[in-house]
Amino acid sequence: MPLHLKSAPTKTFADTAQQDVAERVRGIIGDIRENGDAAVRRYAEQFDNWSPESYRLSDAEIEQIIGTLSPQVIQDIEFVQTQVRRFAQAQRDSLVDIEVETLPGVFLGQKHVPVQAAGAYIPGGKYPLTASAHMTIITAKVAGVPRVVACTPPIRGEIPAATVAAMKMAGADEIYLLGGVQAVAAMAVGTESIEPVNMIAGPGNAYVAEAKRQLFGEVGIDLFAGPTEILIVADEHADPFFTAVDLLSQAEHGPDSPAVLVTTSQPLAEEVMDWIEKILPGMPTRDYAGPAWRDWGQVIVADDLDEAYRIADDFAFEHVQIFTENPREALTKMHDYGALFLGENTCVSYGDKVIGTNHVLPTLGAARYTGGLWVGKYLRTVTYQEVQNTESSAELGAVCGRAARVELFEGHARSGDARAWRHAGTEFDWIEDSHKAVAAAR
């Protein structure tokens, strides 16, 4: 039986279903749907104290904003975007169109077609999250999306210059300094100045997540996401200092971000907890990391690694780090996670910021049924079919007629009958009667 040295509740989607949030979001979306730009402006002023002449940045404004940044910042953005683009392109290259001949002259095909317009939401609030621009915009462009609209809010009344640069360099076609529900709703339903998109991608706070949930169906979305999560599976070989640092690195995302350690070594677990108590007071982001660890942190000692992997799968967290002697074992032992980070040379922060895999990942157990954002999310896998051979059409028609009548779909059956009659001479009473009726009418 596992030993819980530190316990906390485990978040689920039910915990995020706040009725007041849902009602507020519903009202904002309805207002924007009815009143367009006027409603968008009203909410931008209310929530962000932001009321420029135009929320869309012109090319000249973008260049001016980028010009305020140091060359090092630009070089780092270029480096990271190169990594993201390389991996996204490899993903896209793995998706090939196919066409097969299943019967003589019967061709079935599959194509991967990008959505024609996507909205990328890049959060702001307390931190300028430039990495989210790389993840949402570059991935869409590599998928072949011709129009990408990107929104990010001002941060305490200031333009997030690095985020704007990242959005532009990633390939955004339209950039708006606009945040929150008003940004997501404007992109989804459209206003006088913003043409609607076909899908919305990107993380955000509880209000943004709820807006995506309510708009899903009218537009597509990447996935539902909640607070950032991290789980580390560790054995006795793990470094307790690294383990503590990495747990806190994700706890700083917000006061409700769970951080969990599952280990086979109780001495290691106790050392990690000691390190966290030493590190936390000196963290500039302890106002978030402290409550997150206090209220949502867990430390669990498992009997062996197999049990540790089972526990980790039960959590189904978005980020799972493997600090064991043989970290690649997790690739076969585990199955429910958003992304694996193998070995102590690899950390979640790399995935968040620089390594190239996408950091928009499923949370709150959603990893049991979906992966994270990737080029495939922006693609619609569509099929086509063509019957060139009349004999095959007759054979299919005969089977179609019988199969459809089992389901009492007479109209479907007659479509098949017509081909069997035309191409094979099969007789059907309804066809004979129909032709007689037409002849009589003439």
Contacts in CASP RR format, 6 or more apart in sequence:
PFRMAT RR
TARGET T0000
AUTHOR 0000-0000-0000
METHOD contacts of the structure
MODEL  1
MPLHLKSAPTKTFADTAQQDVAERVRGIIGDIRENGDAAVRRYAEQFDNW
SPESYRLSDAEIEQIIGTLSPQVIQDIEFVQTQVRRFAQAQRDSLVDIEV
ETLPGVFLGQKHVPVQAAGAYIPGGKYPLTASAHMTIITAKVAGVPRVVA
CTPPIRGEIPAATVAAMKMAGADEIYLLGGVQAVAAMAVGTESIEPVNMI
AGPGNAYVAEAKRQLFGEVGIDLFAGPTEILIVADEHADPFFTAVDLLSQ
AEHGPDSPAVLVTTSQPLAEEVMDWIEKILPGMPTRDYAGPAWRDWGQVI
VADDLDEAYRIADDFAFEHVQIFTENPREALTKMHDYGALFLGENTCVSY
GDKVIGTNHVLPTLGAARYTGGLWVGKYLRTVTYQEVQNTESSAELGAVC
GRAARVELFEGHARSGDARAWRHAGTEFDWIEDSHKAVAAAR
1 303 0 8 1.000
2 262 0 8 1.000
2 300 0 8 1.000
2 301 0 8 1.000
2 302 0 8 1.000
2 303 0 8 1.000
2 307 0 8 1.000
2 311 0 8 1.000
3 266 0 8 1.000
3 300 0 8 1.000
3 301 0 8 1.000
4 298 0 8 1.000
4 299 0 8 1.000
4 300 0 8 1.000
4 301 0 8 1.000
5 266 0 8 1.000
5 269 0 8 1.000
5 270 0 8 1.000
5 273 0 8 1.000
5 299 0 8 1.000
5 300 0 8 1.000
5 301 0 8 1.000
6 273 0 8 1.000
6 297 0 8 1.000
6 298 0 8 1.000
6 299 0 8 1.000
7 298 0 8 1.000
8 258 0 8 1.000
8 295 0 8 1.000
8 296 0 8 1.000
8 297 0 8 1.000
8 298 0 8 1.000
9 15 0 8 1.000
9 296 0 8 1.000
10 258 0 8 1.000
10 298 0 8 1.000
10 315 0 8 1.000
11 226 0 8 1.000
11 227 0 8 1.000
11 229 0 8 1.000
11 256 0 8 1.000
11 258 0 8 1.000
11 296 0 8 1.000
11 364 0 8 1.000
12 364 0 8 1.000
12 365 0 8 1.000
13 224 0 8 1.000
13 364 0 8 1.000
13 365 0 8 1.000
13 366 0 8 1.000
15 364 0 8 1.000
16 206 0 8 1.000
16 209 0 8 1.000
16 226 0 8 1.000
16 364 0 8 1.000
18 206 0 8 1.000
21 206 0 8 1.000
21 207 0 8 1.000
21 210 0 8 1.000
22 210 0 8 1.000
22 214 0 8 1.000
24 207 0 8 1.000
25 181 0 8 1.000
25 207 0 8 1.000
25 210 0 8 1.000
25 211 0 8 1.000
25 214 0 8 1.000
26 214 0 8 1.000
28 39 0 8 1.000
28 43 0 8 1.000
28 181 0 8 1.000
28 182 0 8 1.000
28 185 0 8 1.000
28 211 0 8 1.000
29 181 0 8 1.000
29 185 0 8 1.000
29 189 0 8 1.000
29 211 0 8 1.000
29 214 0 8 1.000
29 215 0 8 1.000
30 185 0 8 1.000
31 39 0 8 1.000
31 42 0 8 1.000
31 43 0 8 1.000
32 39 0 8 1.000
32 40 0 8 1.000
32 43 0 8 1.000
32 182 0 8 1.000
32 185 0 8 1.000
32 186 0 8 1.000
32 189 0 8 1.000
32 191 0 8 1.000
33 185 0 8 1.000
33 189 0 8 1.000
36 186 0 8 1.000
36 190 0 8 1.000
36 191 0 8 1.000
36 192 0 8 1.000
37 191 0 8 1.000
37 192 0 8 1.000
37 193 0 8 1.000
37 194 0 8 1.000
39 182 0 8 1.000
40 55 0 8 1.000
40 178 0 8 1.000
40 182 0 8 1.000
40 185 0 8 1.000
40 186 0 8 1.000
40 191 0 8 1.000
41 51 0 8 1.000
43 180 0 8 1.000
43 181 0 8 1.000
43 182 0 8 1.000
44 50 0 8 1.000
44 51 0 8 1.000
44 55 0 8 1.000
44 178 0 8 1.000
44 179 0 8 1.000
44 182 0 8 1.000
45 51 0 8 1.000
47 179 0 8 1.000
47 180 0 8 1.000
47 182 0 8 1.000
48 153 0 8 1.000
48 154 0 8 1.000
48 157 0 8 1.000
48 179 0 8 1.000
49 157 0 8 1.000
50 153 0 8 1.000
50 154 0 8 1.000
50 157 0 8 1.000
50 177 0 8 1.000
50 178 0 8 1.000
52 177 0 8 1.000
54 193 0 8 1.000
55 176 0 8 1.000
55 177 0 8 1.000
55 178 0 8 1.000
55 193 0 8 1.000
56 174 0 8 1.000
56 175 0 8 1.000
56 176 0 8 1.000
56 193 0 8 1.000
56 194 0 8 1.000
57 65 0 8 1.000
57 164 0 8 1.000
57 175 0 8 1.000
57 176 0 8 1.000
57 177 0 8 1.000
62 164 0 8 1.000
62 168 0 8 1.000
62 175 0 8 1.000
65 159 0 8 1.000
65 161 0 8 1.000
65 164 0 8 1.000
65 165 0 8 1.000
66 74 0 8 1.000
66 161 0 8 1.000
66 164 0 8 1.000
66 165 0 8 1.000
66 168 0 8 1.000
67 161 0 8 1.000
68 161 0 8 1.000
69 161 0 8 1.000
69 162 0 8 1.000
69 165 0 8 1.000
73 162 0 8 1.000
73 165 0 8 1.000
74 165 0 8 1.000
74 169 0 8 1.000
77 130 0 8 1.000
77 134 0 8 1.000
77 162 0 8 1.000
77 165 0 8 1.000
77 166 0 8 1.000
77 169 0 8 1.000
78 169 0 8 1.000
79 354 0 8 1.000
80 131 0 8 1.000
80 134 0 8 1.000
80 353 0 8 1.000
80 354 0 8 1.000
80 356 0 8 1.000
81 134 0 8 1.000
81 138 0 8 1.000
81 166 0 8 1.000
81 169 0 8 1.000
81 170 0 8 1.000
83 354 0 8 1.000
83 355 0 8 1.000
83 356 0 8 1.000
84 134 0 8 1.000
84 135 0 8 1.000
84 138 0 8 1.000
84 139 0 8 1.000
84 356 0 8 1.000
84 358 0 8 1.000
85 138 0 8 1.000
85 142 0 8 1.000
86 356 0 8 1.000
87 356 0 8 1.000
87 357 0 8 1.000
87 358 0 8 1.000
88 138 0 8 1.000
88 139 0 8 1.000
88 142 0 8 1.000
88 143 0 8 1.000
88 358 0 8 1.000
88 374 0 8 1.000
88 375 0 8 1.000
89 142 0 8 1.000
91 142 0 8 1.000
91 374 0 8 1.000
91 375 0 8 1.000
91 376 0 8 1.000
92 142 0 8 1.000
92 143 0 8 1.000
92 375 0 8 1.000
92 376 0 8 1.000
95 112 0 8 1.000
95 375 0 8 1.000
95 376 0 8 1.000
95 379 0 8 1.000
97 109 0 8 1.000
97 110 0 8 1.000
97 111 0 8 1.000
97 112 0 8 1.000
98 109 0 8 1.000
98 110 0 8 1.000
99 107 0 8 1.000
99 108 0 8 1.000
99 109 0 8 1.000
99 110 0 8 1.000
100 107 0 8 1.000
100 108 0 8 1.000
100 109 0 8 1.000
101 107 0 8 1.000
102 108 0 8 1.000
103 389 0 8 1.000
103 392 0 8 1.000
103 395 0 8 1.000
103 396 0 8 1.000
104 389 0 8 1.000
104 391 0 8 1.000
104 392 0 8 1.000
105 387 0 8 1.000
105 388 0 8 1.000
105 389 0 8 1.000
105 392 0 8 1.000
106 385 0 8 1.000
106 386 0 8 1.000
106 387 0 8 1.000
106 388 0 8 1.000
106 389 0 8 1.000
106 392 0 8 1.000
106 396 0 8 1.000
107 385 0 8 1.000
107 386 0 8 1.000
107 387 0 8 1.000
107 388 0 8 1.000
108 383 0 8 1.000
108 384 0 8 1.000
108 385 0 8 1.000
109 383 0 8 1.000
109 384 0 8 1.000
109 385 0 8 1.000
110 381 0 8 1.000
110 382 0 8 1.000
110 383 0 8 1.000
110 384 0 8 1.000
111 381 0 8 1.000
111 382 0 8 1.000
111 383 0 8 1.000
111 384 0 8 1.000
112 376 0 8 1.000
112 379 0 8 1.000
112 380 0 8 1.000
112 381 0 8 1.000
112 382 0 8 1.000
113 379 0 8 1.000
113 380 0 8 1.000
113 381 0 8 1.000
113 382 0 8 1.000
114 140 0 8 1.000
114 143 0 8 1.000
114 144 0 8 1.000
114 145 0 8 1.000
114 146 0 8 1.000
114 378 0 8 1.000
114 379 0 8 1.000
114 380 0 8 1.000
115 145 0 8 1.000
115 198 0 8 1.000
115 199 0 8 1.000
115 378 0 8 1.000
115 379 0 8 1.000
115 380 0 8 1.000
116 145 0 8 1.000
116 146 0 8 1.000
116 147 0 8 1.000
116 198 0 8 1.000
117 145 0 8 1.000
117 146 0 8 1.000
117 147 0 8 1.000
117 148 0 8 1.000
117 149 0 8 1.000
117 195 0 8 1.000
117 196 0 8 1.000
117 197 0 8 1.000
117 198 0 8 1.000
118 140 0 8 1.000
118 145 0 8 1.000
118 147 0 8 1.000
118 148 0 8 1.000
118 149 0 8 1.000
118 197 0 8 1.000
118 198 0 8 1.000
118 199 0 8 1.000
118 200 0 8 1.000
118 201 0 8 1.000
118 378 0 8 1.000
119 136 0 8 1.000
119 140 0 8 1.000
119 148 0 8 1.000
119 149 0 8 1.000
119 150 0 8 1.000
119 151 0 8 1.000
119 187 0 8 1.000
119 197 0 8 1.000
119 199 0 8 1.000
119 200 0 8 1.000
119 201 0 8 1.000
120 132 0 8 1.000
120 133 0 8 1.000
120 136 0 8 1.000
120 137 0 8 1.000
120 140 0 8 1.000
120 148 0 8 1.000
120 149 0 8 1.000
120 150 0 8 1.000
120 151 0 8 1.000
120 167 0 8 1.000
120 172 0 8 1.000
120 201 0 8 1.000
120 202 0 8 1.000
121 132 0 8 1.000
121 136 0 8 1.000
121 150 0 8 1.000
121 151 0 8 1.000
121 152 0 8 1.000
121 179 0 8 1.000
121 180 0 8 1.000
121 183 0 8 1.000
121 184 0 8 1.000
121 187 0 8 1.000
121 200 0 8 1.000
121 201 0 8 1.000
121 202 0 8 1.000
121 203 0 8 1.000
121 204 0 8 1.000
121 208 0 8 1.000
122 129 0 8 1.000
122 130 0 8 1.000
122 132 0 8 1.000
122 133 0 8 1.000
122 136 0 8 1.000
122 150 0 8 1.000
122 151 0 8 1.000
122 152 0 8 1.000
122 163 0 8 1.000
122 166 0 8 1.000
122 167 0 8 1.000
122 202 0 8 1.000
123 129 0 8 1.000
123 132 0 8 1.000
123 152 0 8 1.000
123 153 0 8 1.000
123 202 0 8 1.000
123 203 0 8 1.000
123 204 0 8 1.000
123 205 0 8 1.000
123 208 0 8 1.000
124 152 0 8 1.000
124 153 0 8 1.000
124 155 0 8 1.000
124 160 0 8 1.000
124 163 0 8 1.000
124 179 0 8 1.000
125 153 0 8 1.000
125 155 0 8 1.000
125 156 0 8 1.000
126 155 0 8 1.000
127 155 0 8 1.000
128 155 0 8 1.000
128 160 0 8 1.000
128 162 0 8 1.000
128 163 0 8 1.000
129 163 0 8 1.000
129 203 0 8 1.000
130 160 0 8 1.000
130 162 0 8 1.000
130 163 0 8 1.000
130 165 0 8 1.000
130 166 0 8 1.000
131 166 0 8 1.000
131 352 0 8 1.000
131 353 0 8 1.000
131 359 0 8 1.000
132 202 0 8 1.000
132 203 0 8 1.000
132 359 0 8 1.000
132 360 0 8 1.000
133 150 0 8 1.000
133 152 0 8 1.000
133 163 0 8 1.000
133 166 0 8 1.000
133 167 0 8 1.000
133 170 0 8 1.000
133 172 0 8 1.000
134 166 0 8 1.000
134 170 0 8 1.000
134 356 0 8 1.000
135 202 0 8 1.000
135 358 0 8 1.000
135 359 0 8 1.000
135 360 0 8 1.000
135 373 0 8 1.000
136 150 0 8 1.000
136 201 0 8 1.000
136 202 0 8 1.000
136 222 0 8 1.000
136 360 0 8 1.000
136 373 0 8 1.000
137 148 0 8 1.000
137 150 0 8 1.000
137 167 0 8 1.000
137 170 0 8 1.000
137 171 0 8 1.000
137 172 0 8 1.000
138 170 0 8 1.000
138 171 0 8 1.000
139 201 0 8 1.000
139 358 0 8 1.000
139 373 0 8 1.000
139 374 0 8 1.000
139 375 0 8 1.000
139 377 0 8 1.000
139 378 0 8 1.000
140 148 0 8 1.000
140 201 0 8 1.000
140 378 0 8 1.000
141 148 0 8 1.000
141 170 0 8 1.000
141 171 0 8 1.000
142 375 0 8 1.000
143 375 0 8 1.000
143 376 0 8 1.000
143 377 0 8 1.000
143 378 0 8 1.000
143 379 0 8 1.000
144 378 0 8 1.000
145 378 0 8 1.000
146 173 0 8 1.000
147 173 0 8 1.000
147 174 0 8 1.000
147 195 0 8 1.000
147 197 0 8 1.000
148 171 0 8 1.000
148 172 0 8 1.000
148 173 0 8 1.000
148 174 0 8 1.000
149 172 0 8 1.000
149 173 0 8 1.000
149 174 0 8 1.000
149 176 0 8 1.000
149 187 0 8 1.000
149 194 0 8 1.000
149 195 0 8 1.000
149 197 0 8 1.000
150 167 0 8 1.000
150 170 0 8 1.000
150 172 0 8 1.000
150 174 0 8 1.000
150 175 0 8 1.000
150 176 0 8 1.000
151 175 0 8 1.000
151 176 0 8 1.000
151 177 0 8 1.000
151 178 0 8 1.000
151 179 0 8 1.000
151 183 0 8 1.000
151 184 0 8 1.000
151 186 0 8 1.000
151 187 0 8 1.000
152 160 0 8 1.000
152 163 0 8 1.000
152 164 0 8 1.000
152 167 0 8 1.000
152 175 0 8 1.000
152 176 0 8 1.000
152 177 0 8 1.000
152 178 0 8 1.000
152 179 0 8 1.000
153 177 0 8 1.000
153 178 0 8 1.000
153 179 0 8 1.000
153 180 0 8 1.000
153 183 0 8 1.000
154 160 0 8 1.000
154 177 0 8 1.000
159 177 0 8 1.000
164 175 0 8 1.000
164 177 0 8 1.000
167 175 0 8 1.000
168 175 0 8 1.000
174 194 0 8 1.000
176 183 0 8 1.000
176 186 0 8 1.000
176 194 0 8 1.000
178 186 0 8 1.000
180 204 0 8 1.000
180 205 0 8 1.000
180 207 0 8 1.000
180 208 0 8 1.000
180 211 0 8 1.000
181 207 0 8 1.000
181 208 0 8 1.000
181 210 0 8 1.000
181 211 0 8 1.000
184 200 0 8 1.000
184 208 0 8 1.000
184 211 0 8 1.000
184 212 0 8 1.000
184 215 0 8 1.000
185 211 0 8 1.000
185 215 0 8 1.000
186 194 0 8 1.000
187 194 0 8 1.000
187 196 0 8 1.000
187 197 0 8 1.000
187 200 0 8 1.000
188 196 0 8 1.000
188 197 0 8 1.000
188 200 0 8 1.000
188 211 0 8 1.000
188 215 0 8 1.000
188 218 0 8 1.000
188 219 0 8 1.000
189 196 0 8 1.000
189 215 0 8 1.000
189 218 0 8 1.000
190 196 0 8 1.000
196 219 0 8 1.000
197 219 0 8 1.000
198 219 0 8 1.000
198 220 0 8 1.000
199 219 0 8 1.000
199 220 0 8 1.000
199 221 0 8 1.000
199 222 0 8 1.000
199 377 0 8 1.000
199 378 0 8 1.000
200 212 0 8 1.000
200 215 0 8 1.000
200 219 0 8 1.000
200 220 0 8 1.000
200 221 0 8 1.000
200 222 0 8 1.000
201 221 0 8 1.000
201 222 0 8 1.000
201 360 0 8 1.000
201 373 0 8 1.000
201 377 0 8 1.000
201 378 0 8 1.000
202 222 0 8 1.000
202 225 0 8 1.000
202 360 0 8 1.000
202 373 0 8 1.000
203 225 0 8 1.000
203 226 0 8 1.000
203 360 0 8 1.000
204 225 0 8 1.000
206 226 0 8 1.000
209 224 0 8 1.000
209 225 0 8 1.000
209 226 0 8 1.000
212 221 0 8 1.000
212 224 0 8 1.000
213 221 0 8 1.000
213 224 0 8 1.000
215 221 0 8 1.000
222 360 0 8 1.000
222 372 0 8 1.000
222 373 0 8 1.000
222 377 0 8 1.000
223 360 0 8 1.000
223 361 0 8 1.000
223 362 0 8 1.000
223 366 0 8 1.000
223 370 0 8 1.000
223 371 0 8 1.000
223 372 0 8 1.000
223 373 0 8 1.000
223 377 0 8 1.000
224 362 0 8 1.000
224 363 0 8 1.000
224 364 0 8 1.000
224 366 0 8 1.000
225 318 0 8 1.000
225 360 0 8 1.000
225 361 0 8 1.000
225 362 0 8 1.000
225 363 0 8 1.000
225 364 0 8 1.000
225 366 0 8 1.000
226 363 0 8 1.000
226 364 0 8 1.000
227 253 0 8 1.000
227 254 0 8 1.000
227 256 0 8 1.000
227 257 0 8 1.000
227 258 0 8 1.000
227 363 0 8 1.000
228 250 0 8 1.000
228 253 0 8 1.000
228 254 0 8 1.000
228 257 0 8 1.000
228 318 0 8 1.000
228 319 0 8 1.000
228 363 0 8 1.000
229 250 0 8 1.000
229 257 0 8 1.000
229 258 0 8 1.000
229 259 0 8 1.000
229 260 0 8 1.000
229 315 0 8 1.000
229 317 0 8 1.000
229 318 0 8 1.000
229 319 0 8 1.000
229 363 0 8 1.000
229 364 0 8 1.000
230 246 0 8 1.000
230 247 0 8 1.000
230 249 0 8 1.000
230 250 0 8 1.000
230 251 0 8 1.000
230 257 0 8 1.000
230 258 0 8 1.000
230 259 0 8 1.000
230 260 0 8 1.000
230 317 0 8 1.000
230 319 0 8 1.000
230 320 0 8 1.000
230 321 0 8 1.000
230 348 0 8 1.000
231 259 0 8 1.000
231 260 0 8 1.000
231 261 0 8 1.000
231 262 0 8 1.000
231 312 0 8 1.000
231 315 0 8 1.000
231 317 0 8 1.000
231 319 0 8 1.000
231 320 0 8 1.000
231 321 0 8 1.000
232 238 0 8 1.000
232 243 0 8 1.000
232 246 0 8 1.000
232 247 0 8 1.000
232 260 0 8 1.000
232 261 0 8 1.000
232 262 0 8 1.000
232 263 0 8 1.000
232 320 0 8 1.000
232 321 0 8 1.000
232 322 0 8 1.000
232 323 0 8 1.000
233 262 0 8 1.000
233 263 0 8 1.000
233 305 0 8 1.000
233 308 0 8 1.000
233 309 0 8 1.000
233 312 0 8 1.000
233 320 0 8 1.000
233 321 0 8 1.000
233 322 0 8 1.000
233 323 0 8 1.000
233 324 0 8 1.000
233 330 0 8 1.000
234 243 0 8 1.000
234 261 0 8 1.000
234 262 0 8 1.000
234 263 0 8 1.000
234 264 0 8 1.000
234 265 0 8 1.000
234 268 0 8 1.000
234 272 0 8 1.000
234 323 0 8 1.000
234 324 0 8 1.000
235 263 0 8 1.000
235 264 0 8 1.000
235 265 0 8 1.000
235 268 0 8 1.000
235 305 0 8 1.000
235 323 0 8 1.000
235 324 0 8 1.000
235 325 0 8 1.000
236 264 0 8 1.000
236 265 0 8 1.000
236 267 0 8 1.000
236 268 0 8 1.000
237 323 0 8 1.000
237 324 0 8 1.000
237 325 0 8 1.000
238 263 0 8 1.000
238 265 0 8 1.000
238 268 0 8 1.000
238 323 0 8 1.000
238 324 0 8 1.000
238 344 0 8 1.000
239 323 0 8 1.000
239 344 0 8 1.000
240 268 0 8 1.000
240 271 0 8 1.000
240 272 0 8 1.000
240 274 0 8 1.000
240 275 0 8 1.000
241 275 0 8 1.000
242 323 0 8 1.000
242 344 0 8 1.000
242 347 0 8 1.000
243 261 0 8 1.000
243 268 0 8 1.000
243 272 0 8 1.000
243 275 0 8 1.000
243 323 0 8 1.000
244 272 0 8 1.000
244 273 0 8 1.000
244 275 0 8 1.000
244 276 0 8 1.000
244 279 0 8 1.000
245 275 0 8 1.000
245 279 0 8 1.000
246 321 0 8 1.000
246 347 0 8 1.000
246 348 0 8 1.000
246 349 0 8 1.000
247 259 0 8 1.000
247 260 0 8 1.000
247 261 0 8 1.000
247 272 0 8 1.000
247 276 0 8 1.000
247 293 0 8 1.000
247 297 0 8 1.000
248 259 0 8 1.000
248 276 0 8 1.000
248 279 0 8 1.000
248 280 0 8 1.000
248 283 0 8 1.000
248 289 0 8 1.000
248 293 0 8 1.000
249 347 0 8 1.000
249 348 0 8 1.000
249 349 0 8 1.000
250 257 0 8 1.000
250 259 0 8 1.000
250 319 0 8 1.000
250 348 0 8 1.000
251 257 0 8 1.000
251 259 0 8 1.000
251 288 0 8 1.000
251 289 0 8 1.000
251 290 0 8 1.000
251 292 0 8 1.000
251 293 0 8 1.000
251 296 0 8 1.000
251 297 0 8 1.000
252 283 0 8 1.000
252 285 0 8 1.000
252 288 0 8 1.000
252 289 0 8 1.000
252 292 0 8 1.000
253 288 0 8 1.000
253 292 0 8 1.000
254 288 0 8 1.000
254 289 0 8 1.000
254 291 0 8 1.000
254 292 0 8 1.000
255 287 0 8 1.000
255 288 0 8 1.000
255 290 0 8 1.000
255 291 0 8 1.000
255 292 0 8 1.000
255 295 0 8 1.000
256 291 0 8 1.000
256 292 0 8 1.000
256 295 0 8 1.000
256 296 0 8 1.000
257 288 0 8 1.000
257 292 0 8 1.000
257 296 0 8 1.000
258 292 0 8 1.000
258 296 0 8 1.000
258 297 0 8 1.000
258 298 0 8 1.000
258 317 0 8 1.000
259 292 0 8 1.000
259 293 0 8 1.000
259 296 0 8 1.000
259 297 0 8 1.000
259 298 0 8 1.000
260 297 0 8 1.000
260 298 0 8 1.000
260 299 0 8 1.000
260 300 0 8 1.000
260 315 0 8 1.000
260 317 0 8 1.000
261 269 0 8 1.000
261 272 0 8 1.000
261 298 0 8 1.000
261 299 0 8 1.000
261 300 0 8 1.000
262 300 0 8 1.000
262 302 0 8 1.000
262 308 0 8 1.000
262 311 0 8 1.000
262 312 0 8 1.000
263 269 0 8 1.000
263 272 0 8 1.000
263 299 0 8 1.000
263 300 0 8 1.000
263 301 0 8 1.000
263 302 0 8 1.000
263 308 0 8 1.000
264 301 0 8 1.000
264 302 0 8 1.000
264 303 0 8 1.000
264 304 0 8 1.000
264 305 0 8 1.000
264 308 0 8 1.000
265 301 0 8 1.000
266 301 0 8 1.000
269 299 0 8 1.000
269 301 0 8 1.000
272 299 0 8 1.000
273 299 0 8 1.000
276 293 0 8 1.000
280 286 0 8 1.000
280 289 0 8 1.000
280 290 0 8 1.000
280 293 0 8 1.000
283 289 0 8 1.000
283 290 0 8 1.000
300 311 0 8 1.000
302 308 0 8 1.000
302 311 0 8 1.000
305 324 0 8 1.000
305 329 0 8 1.000
305 333 0 8 1.000
306 333 0 8 1.000
309 330 0 8 1.000
309 333 0 8 1.000
309 334 0 8 1.000
312 320 0 8 1.000
312 334 0 8 1.000
312 336 0 8 1.000
312 337 0 8 1.000
313 334 0 8 1.000
313 335 0 8 1.000
313 336 0 8 1.000
313 337 0 8 1.000
314 336 0 8 1.000
315 365 0 8 1.000
316 336 0 8 1.000
316 337 0 8 1.000
316 338 0 8 1.000
316 365 0 8 1.000
316 366 0 8 1.000
316 367 0 8 1.000
316 368 0 8 1.000
317 337 0 8 1.000
317 338 0 8 1.000
317 363 0 8 1.000
317 365 0 8 1.000
317 367 0 8 1.000
318 337 0 8 1.000
318 338 0 8 1.000
318 339 0 8 1.000
318 361 0 8 1.000
318 362 0 8 1.000
318 363 0 8 1.000
318 367 0 8 1.000
319 337 0 8 1.000
319 338 0 8 1.000
319 339 0 8 1.000
319 341 0 8 1.000
319 348 0 8 1.000
319 361 0 8 1.000
320 330 0 8 1.000
320 334 0 8 1.000
320 337 0 8 1.000
320 338 0 8 1.000
320 339 0 8 1.000
320 340 0 8 1.000
320 341 0 8 1.000
321 340 0 8 1.000
321 341 0 8 1.000
321 343 0 8 1.000
321 346 0 8 1.000
321 347 0 8 1.000
321 348 0 8 1.000
322 329 0 8 1.000
322 330 0 8 1.000
322 340 0 8 1.000
322 341 0 8 1.000
322 342 0 8 1.000
322 343 0 8 1.000
323 343 0 8 1.000
323 344 0 8 1.000
324 330 0 8 1.000
324 343 0 8 1.000
327 342 0 8 1.000
327 343 0 8 1.000
328 342 0 8 1.000
330 340 0 8 1.000
330 342 0 8 1.000
331 340 0 8 1.000
331 342 0 8 1.000
334 340 0 8 1.000
336 365 0 8 1.000
336 367 0 8 1.000
336 368 0 8 1.000
337 367 0 8 1.000
338 361 0 8 1.000
338 362 0 8 1.000
338 367 0 8 1.000
338 371 0 8 1.000
338 372 0 8 1.000
339 351 0 8 1.000
339 357 0 8 1.000
339 361 0 8 1.000
339 372 0 8 1.000
341 347 0 8 1.000
341 348 0 8 1.000
341 350 0 8 1.000
341 351 0 8 1.000
346 355 0 8 1.000
351 357 0 8 1.000
351 359 0 8 1.000
352 359 0 8 1.000
353 359 0 8 1.000
358 372 0 8 1.000
358 373 0 8 1.000
358 374 0 8 1.000
360 372 0 8 1.000
360 373 0 8 1.000
361 367 0 8 1.000
361 371 0 8 1.000
361 372 0 8 1.000
361 373 0 8 1.000
362 370 0 8 1.000
362 371 0 8 1.000
362 372 0 8 1.000
387 393 0 8 1.000
387 396 0 8 1.000
390 422 0 8 1.000
390 423 0 8 1.000
391 423 0 8 1.000
391 424 0 8 1.000
393 419 0 8 1.000
393 423 0 8 1.000
394 419 0 8 1.000
394 420 0 8 1.000
394 422 0 8 1.000
394 423 0 8 1.000
394 424 0 8 1.000
394 425 0 8 1.000
394 426 0 8 1.000
395 424 0 8 1.000
396 416 0 8 1.000
396 419 0 8 1.000
397 415 0 8 1.000
397 416 0 8 1.000
397 417 0 8 1.000
397 419 0 8 1.000
397 420 0 8 1.000
398 416 0 8 1.000
398 420 0 8 1.000
398 424 0 8 1.000
398 426 0 8 1.000
400 412 0 8 1.000
400 413 0 8 1.000
400 415 0 8 1.000
400 416 0 8 1.000
400 419 0 8 1.000
401 412 0 8 1.000
401 413 0 8 1.000
401 414 0 8 1.000
401 416 0 8 1.000
401 417 0 8 1.000
401 420 0 8 1.000
402 413 0 8 1.000
404 410 0 8 1.000
404 411 0 8 1.000
404 412 0 8 1.000
404 413 0 8 1.000
404 416 0 8 1.000
405 413 0 8 1.000
414 430 0 8 1.000
417 426 0 8 1.000
417 428 0 8 1.000
417 430 0 8 1.000
417 431 0 8 1.000
418 431 0 8 1.000
420 426 0 8 1.000
420 428 0 8 1.000
421 427 0 8 1.000
421 428 0 8 1.000
421 431 0 8 1.000
END
